[in-house]
Amino acid sequence: MLSCSVNWIDRTIAVTDGRRLRHWGLMLLMPLLLSACGFHLRGVADFPPGVSSVYIQADDRYSPFYRELVATIRRNGLGPARDPVSADAVVRVLSDETGRRALTVSARNIPREFEVYYVVNCAVTIDGAEVVAPQRLLLTRDYTYDEKQVLGKANEEEVLRRALAKDLVGLLVRTINAAE
């Protein structure tokens, strides 16, 4: 009786090890398959080929959009350039504004839902030619509001604002790539 149960345990372990081996093999093979088909993560924003440095002309150098644009340019190894003459591409941020507005209110006139918006007007030139004419980019997100969670909701609004800035930078880079 004891030998039968030991044999059954040995076979169970062998089957489990085989499944585990196949599972790990598929997990290691999946990134290779995804890269072979041209798949890229959505968060990766690449500038067009031939652009080796980017200059950003903006009035507000402390806005979330400006900071995210600089971070994206640095991730791509393109600068930012110190002056527009030495840069291949010049991104002009004509306006950069963000805010919130109430979407819904309760019967007691207390806001229940807000919308955070981010609007940027940009123009882009590459090698002296305007590839993106002055264009307005707008993104919005809404969130519920609870007066009992004021501090948490203020933090949520700031997180949404940074996410909108990041999405706007990705949208701008994709617009530059489409125009090129």
C-alpha positions in Angstrom: 0.0 0.0 0.0 2.8 2.4 0.9 4.7 1.7 -2.4 1.5 2.4 -4.4 1.1 5.8 -2.8 4.8 6.7 -3.3 4.5 5.8 -7.0 1.4 7.9 -7.4 3.2 10.9 -5.7 6.2 10.4 -8.0 4.0 10.5 -11.1 2.1 13.5 -9.9 5.3 15.5 -9.3 6.6 14.5 -12.7 3.4 15.7 -14.4 3.4 18.9 -12.4 7.1 19.6 -13.3 6.3 19.0 -17.0 3.4 21.5 -16.9 5.5 23.9 -14.9 8.3 23.6 -17.5 5.9 24.2 -20.4 4.4 27.2 -18.5 7.8 28.8 -18.0 8.7 28.1 -21.6 5.6 29.9 -22.8 6.3 32.8 -20.5 9.9 33.2 -21.8 8.7 32.8 -25.4 5.9 35.5 -25.2 8.1 38.6 -25.2 10.0 37.3 -28.2 6.8 36.7 -30.1 5.4 40.1 -29.2 8.6 41.9 -30.2 8.7 40.0 -33.5 5.2 41.3 -34.5 6.2 45.0 -34.0 4.3 45.3 -30.7 5.3 48.4 -28.6 4.0 49.5 -25.3 1.6 52.4 -25.6 3.6 54.5 -23.2 6.7 54.6 -25.5 6.7 57.8 -27.5 9.4 58.0 -30.2 10.2 61.1 -32.2 10.6 60.7 -36.0 13.9 59.4 -37.4 16.4 62.1 -38.2 15.5 64.2 -35.2 18.6 64.3 -32.9 17.7 67.2 -30.7 14.6 69.1 -29.6 14.2 72.6 -28.3 11.1 73.5 -26.2 9.9 77.1 -26.3 7.4 77.6 -23.4 6.5 80.4 -21.1 5.7 78.1 -18.1 8.6 75.8 -17.4 7.0 74.4 -14.3 3.7 73.0 -15.7 3.1 69.2 -15.7 3.0 69.2 -19.5 6.4 70.9 -19.8 8.0 68.6 -17.3 6.6 65.5 -19.0 7.7 66.7 -22.4 11.2 67.3 -21.1 11.2 63.8 -19.5 10.1 62.2 -22.8 12.7 64.1 -24.8 15.4 62.9 -22.3 14.2 59.3 -22.4 14.6 59.4 -26.2 18.1 60.9 -25.8 17.2 64.1 -27.7 18.2 66.8 -25.3 16.4 69.1 -24.7 18.6 71.5 -26.8 19.7 74.8 -25.2 18.8 77.0 -28.2 16.5 76.7 -31.2 19.3 77.2 -33.7 21.2 74.0 -32.7 18.0 71.9 -32.5 16.5 69.8 -35.3 13.0 70.2 -33.9 11.4 73.1 -32.1 8.2 72.6 -30.1 6.5 75.9 -29.3 4.0 75.6 -26.4 1.7 78.6 -27.2 -0.6 78.0 -24.2 -0.7 75.5 -21.4 -3.7 75.6 -19.0 -5.5 73.2 -16.7 -8.4 73.4 -14.3 -11.6 71.8 -13.1 -15.3 72.4 -13.4 -18.2 70.9 -11.6 -20.2 68.4 -13.6 -23.0 67.5 -11.2 -24.3 68.9 -7.9 -26.5 67.5 -5.2 -29.9 68.8 -4.1 -28.1 70.8 -1.4 -25.9 72.4 -4.1 -22.8 70.4 -3.2 -20.6 69.3 -6.0 -20.7 65.5 -6.5 -18.6 65.2 -9.7 -15.8 67.3 -11.2 -14.1 67.3 -14.6 -10.3 68.0 -14.8 -9.3 69.4 -18.1 -5.9 70.1 -19.7 -5.6 72.3 -22.8 -2.3 72.8 -24.7 -1.7 74.8 -27.9 1.4 73.7 -29.7 3.3 74.1 -33.0 6.2 72.1 -34.2 8.9 72.8 -36.7 11.5 70.3 -37.9 14.5 71.6 -39.8 12.8 75.0 -40.3 9.6 73.5 -41.8 6.4 73.7 -39.9 5.2 70.0 -39.6 2.4 70.7 -37.0 0.6 74.0 -37.4 -0.6 75.7 -34.1 -3.0 73.0 -32.8 -5.2 72.8 -29.7 -5.0 69.5 -27.8 -7.6 68.9 -25.1 -8.1 66.0 -22.7 -10.5 65.6 -19.8 -11.2 63.2 -17.0 -13.9 63.2 -14.5 -14.0 62.0 -10.9 -16.5 61.8 -8.0 -16.2 64.2 -5.1 -16.9 63.5 -1.5 -16.6 66.3 1.0 -15.6 63.8 3.7 -12.5 62.9 1.7 -11.2 66.3 0.8 -7.5 65.6 1.1 -7.7 62.3 -0.9 -9.7 63.9 -3.6 -7.3 66.8 -4.0 -4.5 64.2 -4.4 -6.6 62.3 -6.9 -7.1 65.5 -8.9 -3.4 66.1 -9.0 -2.7 62.5 -10.1 -5.3 63.0 -12.9 -3.7 66.2 -14.0 -0.2 64.6 -14.3 -1.8 61.7 -16.2 -3.5 64.1 -18.6 -0.1 65.9 -19.2 1.5 62.6 -19.9 -1.2 61.6 -22.4 -1.0 65.0 -24.1 2.7 64.6 -24.6 2.1 61.1 -26.2 -0.6 62.7 -28.4 1.8 65.4 -29.5 4.6 63.0 -30.3 2.2 60.8 -32.3 0.9 63.9 -34.1 4.5 64.8 -35.0 5.1 61.3 -36.3 1.9 61.3 -38.4 2.8 64.7 -39.9 6.4 63.7 -40.7 
